Amino acid sequence: MSESETKPAAPAGDDAAVVAGRGAIFIGFAKIFFMLSGSVQQIVLPRLIAAAQYGLMLAPADADASVRADLTAAPAGTPCSPPL
């Protein structure tokens, strides 16, 4: 790298705080988006497909949600489901 080329400077303290704040805002919007899209699925899907088909779709989704909850809570040390 020559002297005329410079590396981009690392963000200063205030800039890092702004970047972190933006990240928190984006995460908040993502959570809202996923909550709304999940709610739309719960409201719209039963009206679009038969109740039996909807039940068949929910069974594996519920099992997956239980496993996923245990996997995400395990690092925090908080049990989600009772021990077997």
C-alpha positions as CSV (number, residue, x, y, z in Angstrom):
1,M,0.0,0.0,0.0
2,S,1.5,3.4,-0.9
3,E,1.5,6.5,1.2
4,S,-1.3,8.1,-0.8
5,E,-3.6,5.2,-0.1
6,T,-5.0,5.3,3.4
7,K,-7.0,2.7,5.3
8,P,-10.5,3.7,6.4
9,A,-10.4,4.9,9.9
10,A,-12.2,2.9,12.6
11,P,-15.3,4.6,13.8
12,A,-14.8,6.9,16.7
13,G,-16.7,6.5,20.0
14,D,-19.7,8.6,18.9
15,D,-19.8,7.0,15.4
16,A,-19.7,3.5,16.9
17,A,-22.7,4.5,19.1
18,V,-24.6,5.7,16.1
19,V,-23.8,2.4,14.2
20,A,-24.9,0.4,17.2
21,G,-28.1,2.4,17.6
22,R,-28.9,1.8,13.9
23,G,-28.3,-1.9,14.4
24,A,-30.7,-1.9,17.4
25,I,-33.3,-0.1,15.3
26,F,-33.0,-2.6,12.4
27,I,-33.3,-5.5,14.8
28,G,-36.4,-3.9,16.3
29,F,-38.0,-3.5,12.9
30,A,-37.1,-7.1,12.0
31,K,-38.7,-8.4,15.1
32,I,-41.9,-6.4,14.3
33,F,-41.9,-7.6,10.7
34,F,-41.6,-11.2,11.8
35,M,-44.2,-10.9,14.5
36,L,-46.6,-9.3,12.0
37,S,-45.9,-11.9,9.2
38,G,-46.5,-14.7,11.8
39,S,-49.7,-13.1,12.8
40,V,-50.9,-12.8,9.2
41,Q,-50.1,-16.5,8.7
42,Q,-52.2,-17.4,11.7
43,I,-55.1,-15.4,10.5
44,V,-55.0,-15.9,6.7
45,L,-53.9,-19.5,6.3
46,P,-56.9,-21.1,8.1
47,R,-59.1,-19.3,5.7
48,L,-57.2,-20.3,2.6
49,I,-56.7,-24.0,3.3
50,A,-58.9,-26.7,4.9
51,A,-58.7,-27.1,8.7
52,A,-57.3,-30.6,8.4
53,Q,-54.5,-29.3,6.1
54,Y,-53.8,-26.5,8.5
55,G,-53.6,-28.9,11.4
56,L,-51.1,-31.1,9.5
57,M,-49.0,-28.1,8.9
58,L,-49.0,-27.0,12.5
59,A,-47.9,-30.4,14.0
60,P,-44.3,-30.3,12.7
61,A,-44.1,-26.6,13.2
62,D,-44.9,-26.9,16.9
63,A,-42.4,-29.7,17.3
64,D,-39.8,-27.6,15.6
65,A,-40.6,-24.6,17.7
66,S,-40.1,-26.6,20.9
67,V,-36.7,-27.8,19.8
68,R,-35.7,-24.4,18.6
69,A,-36.7,-22.8,21.9
70,D,-34.6,-25.3,23.9
71,L,-31.6,-24.7,21.6
72,T,-31.8,-20.9,21.9
73,A,-32.4,-20.8,25.6
74,A,-29.7,-23.4,26.5
75,P,-26.8,-21.0,26.2
76,A,-28.5,-18.6,28.6
77,G,-29.0,-21.5,31.2
78,T,-32.8,-21.1,31.3
79,P,-34.8,-24.2,30.8
80,C,-37.8,-23.9,28.4
81,S,-39.2,-27.4,28.9
82,P,-39.2,-29.7,31.9
83,P,-36.5,-32.4,32.0
84,L,-37.5,-35.8,30.7
